Amino acid sequence: MASGVQSDYVDYMMGHTVGVYHDIQSKGIEFLRNIYASAGLSISPRSNYSKIDMLKDIVRSWGLEPEKILTREALAEPHRTYVGPDEREKEQIRLLGIALRDSLKRELLASLNFPNPE
């Protein structure tokens, strides 16, 4: 309905019985498919996010830039090597977690009017 589809059509597509059920049904399935498509709706499988992707989204939502954080840390320790992708992902999760924790801590202290201890 937020996309402009009439509530009767929405109810019908959800399987509910509506007062104009037979009128909607007589318009045919292609009519309803066109309404569905024109509203920009789609059914797609839920994509599987990895922990690192979810954490990057959370970090972005707090106004931080995860790519810059990870790049800065990589440049700080250029000699660091990883045995496999799992080890690298664990380290990235750790680094992003620290950055998020520090950001939250700064914001909390600022809201309580405490000076930043850094």
Buried (B, 14 or more C-beta within 10 A) or exposed (E): EEEEBEEBBBBBBEEEEBEEEEEBEEEEEEEBEEBBEEBEEEEEEEEEEEEBEEBBEBBEEEEBEBEEBBEEBEEEEEEEEEEEEEEBBEBBBEBBEEBBEEBEEEEEBEEEEEEEEE
